[in-house]
Amino acid sequence: MDKKEAEREIEKLSKEIEEHNYKYYALANPSISDYDFDMLLEKLIKIEKEHPELIKPDSPSQRVGGAITKEFKQVKHKYPMISLANTYSEEELRDFDERVRKVVGDNVEYVCELKYDGLSISLIYKKGKLTEAVTRGDGVQGDDVTTNVKTIRCIPLNLKGHGYPDEFEVRGEIYIPLKIFDRINKEREDIGEEPFANPRNSAAGTLKMQDSAEVAKRNLDSTAYYLLGDNLPFTSHYESIETIKKWGFKVSEYLEVVKDMNGVHEFIKKWEKKRHDLPFDIDGIVIKVNSIKQQLALGYTAKSPRWAVAFKYKAENAATVLNSISYQVGRTGVITPVANLTPVLLAGTVVKRASLHNADIIHKLDVRIGDTVFVEKGGEIIPKITGVDLDKRPQDAKPVHFITHCPECGATLVREEGEAHHVCPNAKHCPPQIKGKIEHFVGRRAMNIESMGAETIELFNKAGILNNIGDIYDLKKEQIIPLERMAEKSANNIIEGIEESKKVPFERVLFALGIKHVGETTAKKLAFKFKSMAALRKANMESLLEVSDVGEVLAKSLIGYFADLENEALLNKLHHKGLQFELRADEIAAFSDKLQGKTFVVSGVFAKHSRDEIVNMIEKNGGKNVGSVSSKTSYIVAGENMGPSKLEKAQKLKIQIISEEDFLNMIK
């Protein structure tokens, strides 16, 4: 299609996609299937790729991420982001109520809201468009995380309706739903990394990731809770929240206006029980004076508003007896000690087990079998032991010595210097590691053999027909049909799924191998750099470290994996069976060595391409992209709003600064 037609189609698709985004994320009332939505987005991205000059910063396509942010710019808040005062008792709440009534009289309404446990964000809109998203920081200034915030689907890029001011600010909370948090931690454990302690830390870490495409995969969520601006036409806080909902913001559905402190106490008690049923974490209740006129009369202290307070729930804990410690073996061989407890009711559920994480935690707590221990679930998904009641310790209780051999295969455990965990090194023959690696290999984001779930893998393993990932490609229908719960149809599905997996591209094959520390993104970058498994297998430390995000630990892991003779035999077998061990010819055709030996820094906003696309072009043409300017930098590719510190350093070091056009001419 020509440019005018493309422009019309982009506008039409953008409006349609944003409307569906609003219905799905803000209203929780989708009107089309996920598949149909994905098809609309795919169509928009395809047209924008054909006409890159038509891509707008507020296009729905920007929600999938892709831009790289090496340094987060500091932005001063127009309105300081001060914290709320905290209270933990009804008595302190009565004191708050008395202070309010002394200033504004007895005619007071309060708005009660859930206190989402995430991180605060300031969203600035000008003429109906999101222009800036800034973290709290120190309250005076924070980090510009606009690129990453654009990936959060419930935050509007363009406002709906009408009547909004030319410029205003919305404050909100960014958080990770519990289901997503569980998924992220499983993925981290799969590649041998420490799981996040709680959803709040995970959300904060995600928002500061450099690759916005990775942020998009984390499925962050957000809720808006406060509107700021000059001469806003609202008389109450509740009215302003109801209005911004009409403008396209997702606001909390758990919000009530109450007439007095009795209503506040009822709200607090109701959610003390119900909070454990929520799909996200809260750590308390926020109480705000509803009248904006009264808010202005009450004003602020140096640290917090006088018209609002946060009631914090105490982290729930319980005392129970530690009966034994068992040790679990993960896919990468990591040993996790688990406390087996006398069942106890905690935070609405019966707790029988709690993680003890590693040997250092056991030593720090000095926890012993038979001890009465305190178990807590405050902000944690998995219960944890926080202490020991020493007054109740049995006289014969002995210190716990961490196991020295794998509980599954008997191999002697190892603990590398500087590592928190003990590991079973018997990766090829330890049953949980074998099954875990196969489960990872067939997973949706790896080889995507849908017909082979955990139960099927367990069944095949017990039957002796599946002992490593290479055995998958030896499976025959005649072996499968006689097994329990299997029949001709299920056997056909499995064999067809295995054959279909041979079409999975090289980068996903590399991820599927389950090499320690090689996640999905790293696998793509390695495939991009080396183009084939053969080249990657020959790579040395120096060439591996040239790949962005590859450090010494990961490089050693790769070299060790490829040096292993059993792994070599496995890779040869997989290659022989027809798996994709190199990039496709059309992908390789896009590569050159025109920028070989040159190092680039990319800074600013560009007209034709995103920063991520320019970085890809640098790497495709043999160059190296780095985040900071040094004497080794060959060129700086500069767009609009180039970082002032980078510009100053480049001028000082006399490094050549080139435009987007100059760069494109270099690689023509």
C-alpha positions as CSV (number, residue, x, y, z in Angstrom):
1,M,0.0,0.0,0.0
2,D,1.1,3.6,-0.6
3,K,2.0,6.0,2.1
4,K,-1.4,7.7,2.4
5,E,-3.2,4.4,2.6
6,A,-0.7,3.1,5.2
7,E,-1.3,6.2,7.3
8,R,-5.0,5.7,7.2
9,E,-4.7,2.0,8.1
10,I,-2.2,2.7,10.9
11,E,-4.6,5.3,12.5
12,K,-7.6,2.9,12.2
13,L,-5.7,-0.1,13.7
14,S,-4.2,2.0,16.4
15,K,-7.6,3.3,17.6
16,E,-9.1,-0.2,17.4
17,I,-6.2,-1.8,19.4
18,E,-6.2,0.9,22.1
19,E,-9.9,0.5,22.5
20,H,-9.5,-3.3,23.0
21,N,-6.6,-2.6,25.4
22,Y,-8.8,-0.3,27.5
23,K,-11.6,-2.9,27.6
24,Y,-9.3,-5.7,28.5
25,Y,-6.9,-4.1,31.0
26,A,-8.9,-1.1,32.5
27,L,-12.4,-2.6,32.4
28,A,-11.5,-6.3,32.6
29,N,-14.2,-6.8,29.9
30,P,-12.6,-8.0,26.7
31,S,-14.6,-8.0,23.5
32,I,-12.3,-10.1,21.3
33,S,-10.1,-13.1,21.8
34,D,-6.4,-12.9,22.6
35,Y,-5.6,-14.4,19.2
36,D,-7.7,-11.8,17.3
37,F,-6.0,-9.0,19.3
38,D,-2.6,-10.4,18.5
39,M,-3.5,-10.6,14.8
40,L,-4.5,-6.9,14.8
41,L,-1.2,-5.9,16.6
42,E,0.8,-8.0,14.1
43,K,-0.9,-6.3,11.2
44,L,-0.1,-2.9,12.6
45,I,3.6,-3.8,13.2
46,K,3.9,-5.2,9.7
47,I,2.6,-1.9,8.1
48,E,4.8,0.2,10.3
49,K,7.9,-1.9,9.3
50,E,7.1,-1.2,5.7
51,H,6.6,2.6,6.5
52,P,9.0,3.3,9.4
53,E,8.6,7.0,8.9
54,L,4.9,6.7,10.1
55,I,5.7,5.1,13.5
56,K,4.6,7.4,16.3
57,P,5.9,7.3,19.9
58,D,2.3,6.6,21.1
59,S,1.7,3.8,18.7
60,P,0.3,0.6,20.3
61,S,3.2,-1.2,18.7
62,Q,5.5,0.5,21.2
63,R,4.0,-1.6,23.9
64,V,5.9,-4.7,22.8
65,G,9.2,-2.9,23.7
66,G,12.5,-3.1,21.8
67,A,14.2,0.2,22.7
68,I,17.3,-0.1,24.9
69,T,17.9,2.4,27.8
70,K,21.5,2.3,29.0
71,E,21.1,5.2,31.4
72,F,17.9,6.5,33.0
73,K,17.7,10.3,32.9
74,Q,17.0,12.1,36.2
75,V,13.8,14.2,36.1
76,K,12.7,16.7,38.7
77,H,9.1,16.3,39.9
78,K,6.8,19.3,39.4
79,Y,5.0,18.2,42.5
80,P,7.2,16.4,45.1
81,M,6.4,12.7,45.6
82,I,6.3,12.6,49.4
83,S,5.4,9.5,51.3
84,L,2.3,8.8,53.4
85,A,2.6,8.6,57.2
86,N,2.2,5.1,58.5
87,T,0.0,3.9,61.4
88,Y,-0.4,0.4,62.8
89,S,-3.2,0.8,65.4
90,E,-6.8,2.0,65.7
91,E,-5.7,4.5,68.4
92,E,-3.3,6.2,66.0
93,L,-6.1,6.3,63.4
94,R,-8.3,8.1,66.0
95,D,-5.5,10.6,66.6
96,F,-5.4,11.2,62.8
97,D,-9.2,11.8,62.7
98,E,-9.0,14.2,65.6
99,R,-6.2,16.3,63.9
100,V,-8.3,16.5,60.7
101,R,-11.5,17.6,62.5
102,K,-9.6,20.3,64.5
103,V,-8.8,22.0,61.2
104,V,-11.8,21.3,59.0
105,G,-14.7,20.6,61.4
106,D,-16.8,17.4,61.8
107,N,-18.3,17.3,58.3
108,V,-15.6,14.9,56.9
109,E,-15.8,12.1,54.4
110,Y,-12.9,9.6,53.9
111,V,-12.0,7.5,50.9
112,C,-10.6,4.1,51.7
113,E,-8.3,2.4,49.2
114,L,-6.1,-0.7,49.1
115,K,-2.4,0.0,49.4
116,Y,-0.9,-1.9,46.5
117,D,2.5,-3.2,47.3
118,G,4.6,-2.1,44.3
119,L,6.4,1.1,43.3
120,S,5.0,4.5,42.8
121,I,5.0,6.1,39.4
122,S,4.3,9.6,38.1
123,L,2.7,9.8,34.7
124,I,2.7,13.2,32.9
125,Y,0.2,13.9,30.1
126,K,0.2,16.8,27.6
127,K,-2.6,17.3,25.2
128,G,-4.0,13.8,25.9
129,K,-0.7,12.0,25.3
130,L,1.7,10.3,27.7
131,T,4.9,12.3,27.5
132,E,6.9,11.2,30.6
133,A,6.9,8.4,33.3
134,V,9.1,9.1,36.3
135,T,9.8,6.9,39.4
136,R,9.6,8.4,42.9
137,G,13.4,8.5,43.4
138,D,14.2,10.6,46.4
139,G,10.8,12.4,46.2
140,V,12.4,15.5,44.6
141,Q,13.6,13.8,41.4
142,G,13.3,10.3,39.9
143,D,14.3,8.2,36.9
144,D,12.7,8.7,33.5
145,V,11.3,5.2,32.7
146,T,8.9,6.2,29.9
147,T,10.1,3.6,27.4
148,N,9.5,0.8,29.9
149,V,6.2,2.1,31.1
150,K,4.8,2.2,27.6
151,T,4.9,-1.6,27.6
152,I,2.3,-1.7,30.5
153,R,-0.9,-2.2,28.6
154,C,-3.3,-0.7,31.2
155,I,-1.5,2.7,31.1
156,P,-3.1,4.8,28.3
157,L,-0.7,6.3,25.7
158,N,-3.6,8.4,24.4
159,L,-6.5,9.5,26.5
160,K,-10.1,8.6,25.8
161,G,-13.1,11.0,25.9
162,H,-12.7,14.7,26.4
163,G,-12.5,17.4,29.1
164,Y,-9.0,16.6,30.3
165,P,-6.6,19.5,31.0
166,D,-3.8,20.3,28.6
167,E,-1.3,19.2,31.1
168,F,-1.7,17.1,34.3
169,E,-0.1,14.3,36.3
170,V,-1.5,11.0,37.5
171,R,0.2,9.1,40.3
172,G,-0.1,5.3,40.4
173,E,1.4,2.0,41.6
174,I,3.2,-0.5,39.4
175,Y,3.1,-4.0,40.5
176,I,3.4,-7.7,39.4
177,P,0.3,-9.9,39.8
178,L,1.1,-13.0,41.9
179,K,0.5,-15.5,39.1
180,I,3.1,-13.6,36.9
181,F,5.5,-13.5,39.8
182,D,5.3,-17.2,40.3
183,R,6.0,-17.7,36.6
184,I,9.0,-15.3,36.6
185,N,10.6,-17.1,39.6
186,K,10.2,-20.5,38.0
187,E,12.0,-19.1,34.9
188,R,14.8,-17.7,37.0
189,E,15.3,-21.0,38.8
190,D,15.2,-22.8,35.4
191,I,18.4,-20.9,34.4
192,G,20.1,-21.3,37.7
193,E,19.4,-17.7,39.0
194,E,18.2,-16.7,42.5
195,P,14.4,-16.2,42.6
196,F,13.1,-12.8,43.5
197,A,12.2,-12.4,47.2
198,N,8.8,-10.8,46.6
199,P,6.7,-9.2,43.9
200,R,7.6,-5.6,45.0
201,N,11.3,-6.2,44.4
202,S,10.6,-7.9,41.2
203,A,8.5,-5.0,39.9
204,A,11.1,-2.5,40.9
205,G,13.9,-4.5,39.2
206,T,11.8,-5.0,36.1
207,L,11.1,-1.3,35.6
208,K,14.8,-0.5,35.6
209,M,15.7,-3.2,33.0
210,Q,17.6,-1.8,30.0
211,D,15.7,-3.8,27.4
212,S,12.1,-2.7,27.1
213,A,11.2,-5.9,25.2
214,E,12.2,-7.8,28.3
215,V,10.0,-5.5,30.4
216,A,7.1,-6.2,28.1
217,K,7.5,-10.0,28.8
218,R,7.1,-9.4,32.5
219,N,3.4,-8.3,32.2
220,L,3.6,-5.5,34.8
221,D,0.3,-4.1,35.9
222,S,-0.7,-0.7,37.3
223,T,-3.5,1.2,39.1
224,A,-4.0,4.9,39.2
225,Y,-4.8,6.5,42.5
226,Y,-4.2,10.3,42.5
227,L,-4.6,13.2,40.0
228,L,-2.5,16.4,40.2
229,G,-2.6,19.6,38.1
230,D,-3.3,23.3,38.1
231,N,-7.0,24.4,38.5
232,L,-8.5,21.0,38.2
233,P,-12.3,21.1,38.1
234,F,-13.0,18.6,40.9
235,T,-14.4,19.0,44.4
236,S,-13.6,15.5,45.7
237,H,-10.9,12.9,45.4
238,Y,-13.5,10.2,44.6
239,E,-14.9,12.3,41.7
240,S,-11.4,12.7,40.2
241,I,-10.7,9.0,40.3
242,E,-14.1,8.2,38.6
243,T,-13.2,10.8,35.9
244,I,-9.7,9.5,35.1
245,K,-11.3,6.0,34.7
246,K,-13.4,7.5,31.9
247,W,-10.2,8.9,30.4
248,G,-8.8,5.4,30.1
249,F,-6.9,4.8,33.3
250,K,-7.2,1.6,35.3
251,V,-8.3,2.5,38.8
252,S,-8.9,0.2,41.8
253,E,-12.3,-1.4,42.0
254,Y,-11.8,-1.8,45.7
255,L,-12.5,1.8,46.8
256,E,-15.1,3.1,49.2
257,V,-16.3,6.5,50.5
258,V,-17.2,6.3,54.2
259,K,-18.7,8.9,56.5
260,D,-16.5,8.5,59.6
261,M,-13.9,6.4,61.4
262,N,-16.4,3.6,62.0
263,G,-16.6,3.1,58.3
264,V,-12.8,3.2,58.1
265,H,-12.4,0.5,60.7
266,E,-15.0,-1.7,59.0
267,F,-13.1,-1.4,55.7
268,I,-9.8,-2.3,57.4
269,K,-11.3,-5.3,59.1
270,K,-13.0,-6.6,55.9
271,W,-9.7,-6.5,53.9
272,E,-7.6,-7.9,56.7
273,K,-9.3,-11.3,55.9
274,K,-10.0,-10.8,52.2
275,R,-6.6,-9.5,51.2
276,H,-5.2,-13.0,50.9
277,D,-7.7,-13.8,48.1
278,L,-6.5,-10.9,45.9
279,P,-4.5,-11.6,42.8
280,F,-1.8,-9.1,43.9
281,D,-0.1,-8.1,47.1
282,I,-1.2,-5.3,49.4
283,D,0.4,-4.1,52.6
284,G,-2.3,-2.0,54.1
285,I,-5.1,0.5,53.5
286,V,-4.8,4.2,52.5
287,I,-7.3,6.6,54.1
288,K,-7.7,10.0,52.4
289,V,-9.9,13.0,53.2
290,N,-12.3,13.1,50.2
291,S,-12.9,16.9,49.9
292,I,-10.2,18.6,47.9
293,K,-11.0,21.9,49.6
294,Q,-10.4,20.2,53.0
295,Q,-7.2,18.7,51.6
296,L,-5.9,22.1,50.7
297,A,-6.8,23.4,54.2
298,L,-5.0,20.6,55.9
299,G,-1.8,20.9,53.7
300,Y,1.4,19.1,54.2
301,T,4.2,18.5,56.7
302,A,7.8,18.3,55.4
303,K,7.4,14.6,54.9
304,S,3.8,13.7,54.2
305,P,0.3,15.1,53.5
306,R,-1.9,15.9,56.6
307,W,-5.0,14.7,54.8
308,A,-4.0,11.1,54.2
309,V,-2.5,8.2,56.2
310,A,-1.6,4.6,55.5
311,F,-2.8,1.9,57.9
312,K,-0.2,-1.0,57.6
313,Y,-1.2,-4.6,58.3
314,K,1.3,-6.4,60.4
315,A,3.0,-9.3,58.6
316,E,1.1,-12.4,59.6
317,N,3.1,-14.9,61.4
318,A,2.5,-18.1,63.4
319,A,4.5,-20.4,65.6
320,T,4.8,-24.1,64.8
321,V,7.2,-27.0,65.1
322,L,10.0,-27.9,62.6
323,N,9.7,-31.6,62.2
324,S,12.3,-32.2,59.5
325,I,14.3,-30.7,56.6
326,S,14.1,-32.2,53.2
327,Y,16.2,-31.2,50.2
328,Q,14.9,-30.6,46.7
329,V,16.9,-30.9,43.5
330,G,16.2,-28.4,40.7
331,R,16.7,-28.7,37.0
332,T,20.1,-27.1,37.2
333,G,21.1,-29.2,40.2
334,V,20.6,-26.4,42.8
335,I,19.7,-27.9,46.2
336,T,17.0,-26.1,48.1
337,P,16.3,-27.1,51.8
338,V,12.7,-27.1,52.7
339,A,11.3,-27.1,56.3
340,N,8.6,-29.6,57.0
341,L,6.3,-28.1,59.7
342,T,3.4,-29.2,61.9
343,P,0.5,-27.7,59.8
344,V,-0.5,-24.2,61.0
345,L,-3.1,-21.7,59.7
346,L,-1.4,-18.6,58.3
347,A,-2.8,-15.8,56.1
348,G,-5.9,-17.8,55.3
349,T,-4.1,-21.0,54.2
350,V,-2.7,-24.1,56.0
351,V,1.1,-24.0,55.9
352,K,3.0,-27.3,56.0
353,R,6.3,-26.3,54.4
354,A,8.6,-23.3,54.3
355,S,11.7,-22.5,52.2
356,L,15.0,-22.4,54.1
357,H,16.8,-21.2,50.8
358,N,20.4,-22.4,51.4
359,A,23.0,-23.5,54.0
360,D,23.8,-19.8,55.0
361,I,20.2,-19.2,56.0
362,I,20.0,-22.4,58.1
363,H,23.3,-21.3,59.8
364,K,22.1,-17.7,60.4
365,L,18.8,-18.8,62.0
366,D,20.5,-21.6,63.8
367,V,17.3,-23.6,63.2
368,R,17.2,-27.1,64.6
369,I,14.9,-30.1,64.3
370,G,12.2,-30.0,67.0
371,D,12.4,-26.2,67.3
372,T,9.3,-24.0,67.6
373,V,9.8,-21.6,64.7
374,F,8.1,-18.4,63.6
375,V,6.7,-18.5,60.1
376,E,5.8,-15.4,58.2
377,K,4.0,-14.7,54.9
378,G,4.4,-10.9,54.8
379,G,4.9,-9.9,51.2
380,E,6.3,-13.3,50.4
381,I,4.6,-15.9,48.2
382,I,6.4,-18.8,49.8
383,P,6.3,-18.8,53.6
384,K,9.6,-18.3,55.3
385,I,11.0,-19.0,58.8
386,T,11.9,-15.7,60.5
387,G,13.2,-16.9,63.9
388,V,13.3,-19.5,66.6
389,D,11.6,-19.6,70.0
390,L,14.7,-20.5,72.0
391,D,12.7,-20.9,75.2
392,K,11.0,-23.9,73.7
393,R,14.1,-25.5,72.2
394,P,14.4,-29.2,73.1
395,Q,17.4,-30.0,75.2
396,D,18.7,-32.6,72.8
397,A,18.3,-30.4,69.6
398,K,21.5,-30.4,67.6
399,P,22.7,-28.0,64.9
400,V,21.7,-28.9,61.4
401,H,24.5,-29.9,59.1
402,F,23.8,-29.3,55.4
403,I,23.8,-32.5,53.4
404,T,27.0,-33.5,51.5
405,H,25.5,-35.8,48.9
406,C,22.6,-35.4,46.5
407,P,19.4,-36.9,48.0
408,E,18.4,-38.2,44.5
409,C,21.5,-39.7,43.0
410,G,24.1,-39.7,45.8
411,A,26.6,-37.5,44.0
412,T,28.9,-35.4,46.2
413,L,27.6,-31.8,46.2
414,V,29.7,-28.9,45.3
415,R,29.6,-25.2,46.2
416,E,31.6,-22.8,44.1
417,E,33.3,-19.9,45.8
418,G,31.0,-16.9,46.1
419,E,27.9,-19.0,45.3
420,A,24.9,-19.2,47.8
421,H,23.8,-22.7,46.8
422,H,25.1,-26.3,46.9
423,V,24.8,-28.0,43.5
424,C,24.6,-31.6,42.4
425,P,27.2,-31.9,39.6
426,N,25.6,-35.2,38.2
427,A,23.6,-33.3,35.6
428,K,23.5,-36.3,33.1
429,H,22.2,-39.0,35.5
430,C,20.4,-37.3,38.4
431,P,16.6,-38.1,37.9
432,P,15.1,-34.6,38.8
433,Q,17.7,-32.9,36.7
434,I,17.0,-35.2,33.7
435,K,13.2,-34.7,33.9
436,G,13.6,-31.0,34.6
437,K,15.8,-30.5,31.5
438,I,13.4,-32.4,29.3
439,E,10.4,-30.4,30.6
440,H,12.4,-27.2,29.9
441,F,13.3,-28.4,26.4
442,V,9.8,-29.2,25.3
443,G,8.3,-26.0,26.9
444,R,6.3,-23.5,24.9
445,R,9.1,-20.9,24.7
446,A,11.6,-23.5,23.7
447,M,10.8,-26.5,21.4
448,N,7.1,-26.2,22.0
449,I,6.2,-29.9,21.9
450,E,2.8,-29.3,23.5
451,S,1.8,-33.0,23.6
452,M,4.6,-33.8,26.1
453,G,3.8,-32.5,29.5
454,A,5.4,-33.3,32.9
455,E,3.2,-36.5,33.5
456,T,4.0,-37.8,30.0
457,I,7.8,-37.2,30.6
458,E,7.6,-39.0,33.9
459,L,5.7,-42.0,32.3
460,F,8.3,-42.2,29.5
461,N,11.2,-41.9,31.9
462,K,9.9,-44.8,34.1
463,A,9.4,-46.9,31.0
464,G,13.1,-46.4,30.1
465,I,12.4,-44.8,26.7
466,L,13.3,-41.2,27.7
467,N,16.5,-40.5,29.6
468,N,17.7,-37.3,28.0
469,I,16.6,-34.7,25.5
470,G,18.2,-36.6,22.6
471,D,15.9,-39.6,23.3
472,I,12.9,-37.5,22.3
473,Y,13.9,-37.8,18.6
474,D,14.2,-41.6,18.9
475,L,10.7,-42.1,20.2
476,K,8.4,-44.3,18.0
477,K,4.7,-44.8,18.0
478,E,5.0,-48.5,18.8
479,Q,6.9,-47.7,22.0
480,I,4.2,-45.2,23.1
481,I,0.9,-46.9,22.4
482,P,1.3,-49.8,25.0
483,L,2.0,-47.4,27.8
484,E,-0.6,-46.4,30.5
485,R,-3.0,-43.6,29.4
486,M,-1.6,-43.8,25.9
487,A,-3.5,-44.7,22.7
488,E,-2.9,-44.3,18.9
489,K,-4.3,-40.7,18.8
490,S,-2.1,-39.4,21.7
491,A,0.9,-41.3,20.2
492,N,0.3,-39.6,16.8
493,N,0.1,-36.2,18.5
494,I,3.4,-36.7,20.3
495,I,5.2,-37.9,17.2
496,E,3.7,-35.0,15.1
497,G,4.8,-32.5,17.8
498,I,8.3,-33.8,17.8
499,E,8.5,-33.6,14.0
500,E,7.1,-30.0,14.0
501,S,9.7,-29.0,16.6
502,K,12.5,-29.5,14.0
503,K,11.3,-26.2,12.4
504,V,11.9,-24.2,15.6
505,P,14.5,-21.5,14.9
506,F,18.1,-21.7,16.0
507,E,17.9,-19.2,18.9
508,R,15.1,-21.2,20.5
509,V,17.0,-24.5,20.1
510,L,19.9,-22.8,21.9
511,F,17.6,-21.7,24.8
512,A,16.0,-25.1,24.9
513,L,19.3,-26.8,25.7
514,G,19.1,-25.4,29.2
515,I,22.7,-24.2,29.5
516,K,23.2,-22.6,32.9
517,H,22.6,-18.8,32.9
518,V,21.5,-18.8,29.2
519,G,18.0,-17.4,29.2
520,E,15.7,-16.6,26.2
521,T,17.2,-13.1,25.5
522,T,20.8,-14.2,25.9
523,A,20.2,-17.2,23.5
524,K,18.9,-14.7,20.9
525,K,22.0,-12.5,21.2
526,L,24.3,-15.4,21.0
527,A,22.5,-16.7,17.9
528,F,22.6,-13.2,16.4
529,K,26.4,-12.9,17.0
530,F,27.6,-16.4,16.0
531,K,24.9,-17.4,13.5
532,S,25.4,-21.1,13.9
533,M,26.0,-23.7,16.6
534,A,29.3,-24.7,15.0
535,A,30.7,-21.2,15.3
536,L,29.3,-20.8,18.9
537,R,31.0,-24.2,19.9
538,K,34.3,-22.8,18.8
539,A,33.9,-19.4,20.5
540,N,36.6,-18.4,23.1
541,M,36.2,-16.2,26.2
542,E,37.2,-13.1,24.3
543,S,34.6,-13.4,21.5
544,L,31.8,-14.4,24.0
545,L,32.4,-11.3,26.1
546,E,31.9,-9.2,23.0
547,V,28.2,-10.1,23.2
548,S,26.1,-7.6,25.2
549,D,24.8,-9.1,28.5
550,V,27.4,-11.9,28.4
551,G,29.7,-11.7,31.4
552,E,32.5,-13.9,32.6
553,V,30.3,-16.3,34.6
554,L,28.0,-16.9,31.6
555,A,30.9,-17.3,29.2
556,K,32.6,-19.9,31.4
557,S,29.3,-21.8,31.6
558,L,29.1,-21.9,27.8
559,I,32.7,-22.9,27.3
560,G,32.3,-25.6,30.0
561,Y,29.1,-26.9,28.4
562,F,30.6,-27.2,24.9
563,A,33.8,-28.8,26.2
564,D,31.9,-31.7,27.8
565,L,32.1,-34.9,25.6
566,E,28.6,-36.1,26.5
567,N,27.2,-32.7,25.5
568,E,29.2,-32.8,22.3
569,A,27.6,-36.2,21.4
570,L,24.1,-34.9,22.3
571,L,24.6,-31.8,20.0
572,N,25.8,-34.0,17.2
573,K,22.8,-36.2,17.5
574,L,20.3,-33.3,17.6
575,H,22.0,-31.9,14.5
576,H,21.8,-35.2,12.7
577,K,18.1,-35.5,13.7
578,G,17.4,-32.2,11.8
579,L,17.1,-29.5,14.5
580,Q,17.9,-25.9,13.3
581,F,21.5,-25.3,14.2
582,E,22.0,-22.1,12.3
583,L,20.2,-18.9,11.3
584,R,18.1,-19.1,8.2
585,A,19.7,-18.0,4.9
586,D,17.5,-14.9,4.7
587,E,18.6,-13.9,8.2
588,I,22.3,-14.4,7.4
589,A,22.0,-12.4,4.2
590,A,21.3,-9.4,6.3
591,F,24.7,-9.6,8.0
592,S,28.0,-8.0,6.9
593,D,31.4,-7.1,8.4
594,K,31.3,-3.5,7.3
595,L,31.6,-2.3,11.0
596,Q,34.1,-4.9,12.1
597,G,36.4,-3.6,14.8
598,K,34.2,-0.4,15.4
599,T,32.6,0.4,18.7
600,F,29.4,2.5,18.9
601,V,27.4,4.3,21.5
602,V,23.7,5.0,20.5
603,S,22.0,8.0,22.3
604,G,18.9,10.0,21.7
605,V,15.6,9.6,19.8
606,F,15.7,8.8,16.1
607,A,13.4,9.6,13.2
608,K,13.5,6.4,11.1
609,H,14.5,3.7,13.6
610,S,14.2,2.9,17.3
611,R,17.5,2.7,19.3
612,D,17.0,-1.1,19.5
613,E,16.9,-1.3,15.7
614,I,20.0,0.7,15.3
615,V,21.8,-1.5,17.9
616,N,20.7,-4.6,15.9
617,M,22.1,-3.0,12.7
618,I,25.4,-2.3,14.4
619,E,25.7,-6.0,15.6
620,K,24.4,-7.4,12.2
621,N,27.2,-5.5,10.5
622,G,30.0,-6.7,12.8
623,G,30.2,-3.7,15.1
624,K,29.9,-3.6,18.9
625,N,27.4,-1.6,20.8
626,V,28.3,-0.3,24.3
627,G,26.5,1.8,26.8
628,S,29.1,4.4,27.9
629,V,31.5,6.7,26.1
630,S,35.2,5.9,26.5
631,S,38.5,6.4,24.6
632,K,37.7,3.1,22.8
633,T,34.5,4.4,21.3
634,S,34.7,4.8,17.5
635,Y,31.4,6.7,16.9
636,I,28.4,8.1,18.7
637,V,25.2,7.7,16.8
638,A,23.2,10.7,18.0
639,G,19.5,11.4,17.8
640,E,17.4,14.2,19.3
641,N,17.8,14.7,23.1
642,M,21.2,13.0,23.2
643,G,22.3,12.7,26.8
644,P,24.3,15.8,27.8
645,S,26.9,13.9,29.8
646,K,27.6,11.7,26.8
647,L,27.9,14.7,24.5
648,E,30.3,16.4,26.9
649,K,32.5,13.3,27.3
650,A,32.5,12.7,23.5
651,Q,33.7,16.3,22.8
652,K,36.3,16.0,25.5
653,L,37.7,12.7,24.0
654,K,37.2,14.1,20.4
655,I,35.0,11.1,19.4
656,Q,33.1,11.5,16.1
657,I,29.4,12.1,16.5
658,I,27.3,10.9,13.5
659,S,23.6,11.3,12.7
660,E,21.1,8.4,11.9
661,E,21.5,9.3,8.2
662,D,25.3,9.1,8.4
663,F,25.1,5.7,10.1
664,L,22.7,4.3,7.5
665,N,25.0,5.4,4.8
666,M,27.9,3.6,6.5
667,I,26.0,0.2,6.2
668,K,24.4,0.7,2.8
